[in-house]
Amino acid sequence: MGNPVGWFEIYVSDMDRAQAFYEKVLDVQLEALGDPNDPGIKMLAFPSDFEQYGAPGALVHYEGFPVGGNSVLVYFSCDDCAVEESRVAAAGGKVEKPKFAIGEYGFVSLAIDTEGNMLGLHSQK
């Protein structure tokens, strides 16, 4: 089967607010994705390299689709998750659980974004 996740989407109610949050916390630029002729859906993709390990994904605003409180948790890879964690509050989010060790698998921080979605930050140091 290879990697079990081939793509992820984080549904948001306010695209501008969510874009600002993720760009600030992860220090990235999101790019428009999808069909601009469909007024009910807007997508912004995270930077991706399809030749490397991991799954690409996007923020999605889809008319009539409720956001927050879902049961899927996306972990973003970081050099040191404490760095990205330190940007969460200033970007309008909340740190749910500060950086903690997960044994031989490194470290994790859990945060809530501006849309009410929980996200994970993962690093080896």
C-alpha positions in Angstrom: 0.0 0.0 0.0 2.9 2.5 0.5 2.1 5.5 2.6 -1.5 5.2 3.9 -2.3 9.0 3.5 -2.1 10.4 0.0 -3.7 13.8 0.7 -5.2 15.8 3.5 -7.7 18.7 3.7 -8.4 21.0 6.7 -11.9 22.5 6.3 -12.2 26.2 7.5 -15.0 28.7 7.8 -12.8 31.9 7.3 -10.2 31.2 4.6 -8.3 34.5 5.1 -8.0 33.9 8.9 -7.0 30.3 8.5 -4.4 31.2 5.8 -2.9 33.8 8.0 -2.7 31.3 10.9 -1.0 28.5 9.0 1.3 30.7 7.1 2.5 32.4 10.3 2.8 29.2 12.5 4.5 27.1 9.8 6.4 30.0 8.1 5.1 28.9 4.6 3.1 30.5 1.7 -0.1 28.7 0.7 -1.0 28.7 -3.0 -4.4 28.7 -4.7 -5.6 25.3 -5.8 -8.7 24.0 -7.6 -11.3 25.4 -10.0 -11.8 29.2 -9.5 -15.0 28.9 -11.4 -16.8 27.0 -8.6 -18.0 29.8 -6.2 -18.8 27.2 -3.5 -15.2 25.9 -2.9 -11.9 27.6 -2.4 -8.6 25.7 -1.7 -5.1 26.8 -0.7 -2.4 24.2 -0.9 0.5 23.7 1.5 3.9 23.7 -0.2 4.6 20.1 -1.3 7.4 18.0 -2.8 5.9 14.8 -4.2 9.3 13.2 -4.3 9.7 13.3 -0.5 8.1 11.4 2.4 4.8 12.8 3.6 1.4 13.8 2.3 0.5 17.0 0.5 -2.7 18.9 1.5 -4.8 22.0 1.5 -7.1 24.3 3.5 -10.6 24.1 2.1 -13.6 26.5 2.4 -16.6 24.6 1.1 -20.1 26.3 1.4 -22.3 24.4 3.8 -19.6 22.1 5.2 -19.3 22.4 9.0 -15.7 22.9 10.4 -13.9 22.1 13.7 -14.5 19.2 16.1 -13.6 16.6 13.5 -11.9 13.3 14.4 -8.8 13.5 12.2 -5.6 15.0 13.5 -2.9 16.2 11.0 0.7 16.4 12.2 3.0 18.8 10.5 6.7 17.9 10.4 9.1 20.4 12.0 12.8 20.6 12.8 11.8 21.5 16.4 8.1 21.7 17.1 8.8 24.2 19.9 9.6 26.8 17.3 6.2 26.5 15.5 4.4 26.1 18.9 5.8 29.5 19.9 4.0 31.1 17.0 0.5 29.6 17.7 -0.9 32.2 20.1 0.4 35.2 18.1 -1.3 33.7 15.0 -4.7 33.5 16.9 -4.6 29.9 17.9 -4.2 28.1 21.3 -1.6 25.6 22.5 -3.5 22.7 23.7 -0.6 20.7 25.0 3.0 22.1 24.9 5.9 20.1 23.5 6.2 16.6 25.1 8.3 13.5 24.4 6.9 10.5 22.6 9.8 8.2 23.3 12.0 7.1 20.3 9.5 8.8 18.0 10.5 12.3 19.0 8.4 15.2 20.3 4.9 16.6 19.7 3.0 19.8 20.4 -0.8 20.0 20.0 -2.6 23.2 19.1 -6.0 24.5 18.1 -6.2 26.7 15.0 -8.4 29.7 14.4 -11.2 27.5 13.0 -11.4 25.1 16.0 -9.4 22.3 14.4 -6.7 20.5 16.5 -3.4 20.1 14.7 -0.2 18.4 15.7 3.4 19.6 15.3 6.0 16.8 15.3 9.8 16.8 15.4 12.7 14.5 16.3 14.4 17.1 18.6 
